[in-house]
Amino acid sequence: MPVIRLAKAARDLPDGAVVTVLATDPAARHDVPAWARMRGHTLLGVEDAAEGVTAISVRLGPPPPPAPDAR
């Protein structure tokens, strides 16, 4: 269910938006990163937010271009 809700929310948000999913479903630790990877989004982090709750942050859209080499 977390991936379904995330996908629905992501449809209305612009590239670059950061979405944090709070999930009690243990499978979300694997499902949300896999969804992000398949859709070309960037996983920013996965952490325990509270007992039994995982916070997973995703930046929507393609990753930003690399910074120019400052030499």
N, C-alpha and C positions, 0 to 999 in steps of 0.2 A: 504493500500500500504506500510506503514512503516514496517510492520511485514514481508511482502514478500521480501522486499529489505534487511532487517536484516538477514533473514534466508539464502538468497543467499550469502551474505557477510560472514556469519558464517561458511559456508561449507568450505571455503578456509583458515580459521584461526585456530591456535592451541588452545587447552585447555589453559586457563589462560589469553587469549587475552581479552582486554577490548574494547568493542564497544560502542560508544555513538551515538545514533540516535537523529537527530534534526528533529522534526516533527511539521507540522502546523495542522495536523489532530487531533482534540480533542480526538478521540477514541484511539489514540496511548497511552494515559496515562493508559488505561486499557488493551489494546491489547498486548502491548510489555511485560509488567510484566507477563501477563497470558502465553504468548508464552515462556518466560524464565522459568517460573515455570514448564510448561509441558515438556520442553526439558532438565530440570535438570541444568539450568544455574542459576547464582546468580544476582539478581537485586541489583545494587549498589546505584542507586538514580534516582529520578525524580524531575526535577526543571524547573522553567520558565527561558528560556535563553534570550528571547527578547519578545517584544510584539507579541503574537500569536504563539510563538515558544516554544516547550517543548524539553528539553534535557533529554534523558533517557539512563542511562549507565548500561551495562550488562557485567558481567565477564562470558566468555564462559567456559563450562565444569563443572564438579562437584565442589562443594565447597571444599576448602582446609580442611584437617583434623584439628581438634582442637589442639591448642598448648598444649604441656604436662603441667600438673599441677606442677608449681614450688613451692614445699614446702620445 
